Amino acid sequence: MRVLEKDLIGTTLQERALFDSSIRQTSNEGVVIDTLQEYDLLSRADIEALDFASGHFKGLGVNDLVALTQQYPEWVKGEMELTSGSTMTLLCYEDFFDNPAPENLQEIHRILGYDDPFITHGPGTAVLALAKDVFLCS
C-alpha cells in the first residue's frame, strides 16, 4: 500500500521507506503491518499504543471505527463545525484527556460489545486528570 503524500508531511525519507515496506492494503477497509525491520524506530509508548489499539479495535470495520471515534469529546466538540460544511476543524489537545459523556459511553458499548477500553483498561480517572494538569502546565 502506498501511503498518501499528504499523510507523510513532516516525515523523513527513512520513515517513508518504512511505511512503504511495512504496510500493505488487504481490502478497502483493511491493512496489514508486516514485521518491522526498523522496529527500534518505535518507542515503548508507540508499541504499547499499537498493542492497545490492535487488541481492542482490530475486528472493527471502517464504519464502526468512525462511529466509535465520534463518541469521544475531541470529536463531539468539533462535530458542529464539520457538519455545517467545513471539511476541517482544529482539535484541542486537552479534550483527549476527557472521558465521553454517559450517553456516548452507551454508544461505545453498543459498537464494541463491551465498555470503553480507555476507561476500563486505561490509567484511571485520577491519573488522567493529573496527566491533563501536567500537559496544560507545560
C-alpha positions as CSV (number, residue, x, y, z in Angstrom):
1,M,0.0,0.0,0.0
2,R,1.4,3.4,-0.9
3,V,0.9,5.9,1.9
4,L,-0.5,9.1,0.5
5,E,1.8,12.1,0.2
6,K,-0.4,14.3,2.5
7,D,-0.1,11.7,5.2
8,L,3.7,11.9,5.2
9,I,4.1,15.7,5.8
10,G,7.0,16.1,8.2
11,T,8.4,12.6,7.8
12,T,11.9,11.7,6.8
13,L,12.8,9.6,3.7
14,Q,13.7,6.8,6.1
15,E,10.2,6.9,7.7
16,R,8.6,7.0,4.2
17,A,10.5,3.9,3.1
18,L,9.5,2.2,6.3
19,F,5.8,2.9,5.6
20,D,6.1,1.6,2.0
21,S,7.9,-1.6,3.0
22,S,5.8,-2.4,6.1
23,I,2.2,-1.6,5.3
24,R,0.1,-3.3,2.7
25,Q,-3.6,-3.0,1.9
26,T,-5.6,-6.2,2.1
27,S,-9.0,-4.7,1.2
28,N,-10.8,-1.4,1.0
29,E,-11.0,-1.4,4.8
30,G,-8.0,-3.4,5.9
31,V,-4.3,-3.1,6.1
32,V,-1.6,-5.3,7.4
33,I,1.5,-4.1,9.1
34,D,4.3,-6.6,8.3
35,T,7.1,-7.2,10.7
36,L,9.0,-4.0,11.0
37,Q,12.6,-4.3,10.0
38,E,13.2,-1.0,11.7
39,Y,11.4,-1.9,15.0
40,D,13.8,0.2,17.0
41,L,12.3,3.4,15.5
42,L,9.3,2.8,17.7
43,S,9.3,3.9,21.3
44,R,7.9,1.7,24.1
45,A,4.9,4.1,24.3
46,D,4.4,3.6,20.5
47,I,4.4,-0.1,20.8
48,E,2.0,0.0,23.8
49,A,-0.4,2.2,21.9
50,L,-0.3,-0.1,18.8
51,D,-0.8,-3.2,21.1
52,F,-3.7,-1.4,22.8
53,A,-5.4,-0.4,19.5
54,S,-5.0,-3.8,17.9
55,G,-6.1,-5.6,21.0
56,H,-9.3,-3.6,21.3
57,F,-10.3,-2.4,17.8
58,K,-8.9,-4.9,15.3
59,G,-12.2,-6.5,14.5
60,L,-14.0,-3.3,13.7
61,G,-14.7,-2.1,10.1
62,V,-14.2,1.4,8.9
63,N,-17.9,2.5,9.6
64,D,-17.7,1.2,13.2
65,L,-14.3,2.9,13.8
66,V,-15.8,6.2,12.5
67,A,-18.8,5.8,14.7
68,L,-16.6,4.9,17.7
69,T,-14.3,7.9,17.3
70,Q,-17.3,10.2,17.1
71,Q,-18.2,9.3,20.7
72,Y,-15.2,11.0,22.2
73,P,-15.1,14.6,23.4
74,E,-12.5,15.8,20.9
75,W,-14.9,14.8,18.1
76,V,-18.1,15.9,19.8
77,K,-16.7,19.5,20.2
78,G,-15.7,19.8,16.6
79,E,-18.8,18.0,15.2
80,M,-21.0,21.0,14.7
81,E,-18.3,22.8,12.7
82,L,-17.8,19.8,10.5
83,T,-21.5,19.1,9.9
84,S,-22.0,22.8,8.9
85,G,-20.0,22.2,5.8
86,S,-16.4,22.7,6.9
87,T,-14.0,19.9,5.9
88,M,-11.6,20.5,8.7
89,T,-11.6,21.6,12.4
90,L,-9.0,22.1,15.0
91,L,-8.9,19.6,17.9
92,C,-7.9,20.8,21.3
93,Y,-5.2,18.5,22.9
94,E,-6.8,18.9,26.3
95,D,-10.0,17.3,25.1
96,F,-8.2,14.0,24.6
97,F,-7.8,13.8,28.4
98,D,-11.6,13.8,28.9
99,N,-13.9,10.8,29.1
100,P,-17.0,10.6,26.9
101,A,-20.4,11.7,28.2
102,P,-22.7,8.9,29.7
103,E,-24.8,8.8,26.5
104,N,-21.7,8.4,24.4
105,L,-20.5,5.6,26.7
106,Q,-23.7,3.7,25.9
107,E,-23.0,4.0,22.2
108,I,-19.4,2.9,22.7
109,H,-20.6,-0.2,24.5
110,R,-23.1,-0.9,21.6
111,I,-20.4,-0.6,19.0
112,L,-17.7,-2.6,20.8
113,G,-19.9,-5.0,22.7
114,Y,-18.1,-4.0,25.9
115,D,-17.3,-0.9,28.0
116,D,-14.9,1.8,26.8
117,P,-11.4,0.3,27.0
118,F,-9.8,3.7,27.6
119,I,-11.7,3.7,30.9
120,T,-11.6,0.1,31.8
121,H,-8.0,-0.6,30.8
122,G,-6.6,2.9,30.8
123,P,-4.7,4.8,33.5
124,G,-7.8,5.7,35.6
125,T,-9.6,8.9,36.1
126,A,-7.2,10.3,38.7
127,V,-4.1,9.6,36.6
128,L,-5.8,11.0,33.6
129,A,-6.7,14.2,35.4
130,L,-3.1,14.5,36.7
131,A,-1.7,14.0,33.1
132,K,-4.0,16.7,31.8
133,D,-2.8,19.1,34.5
134,V,0.8,18.3,33.7
135,F,0.1,18.7,30.0
136,L,-1.6,22.1,30.5
137,C,1.2,23.4,32.7
138,S,4.0,22.6,30.2
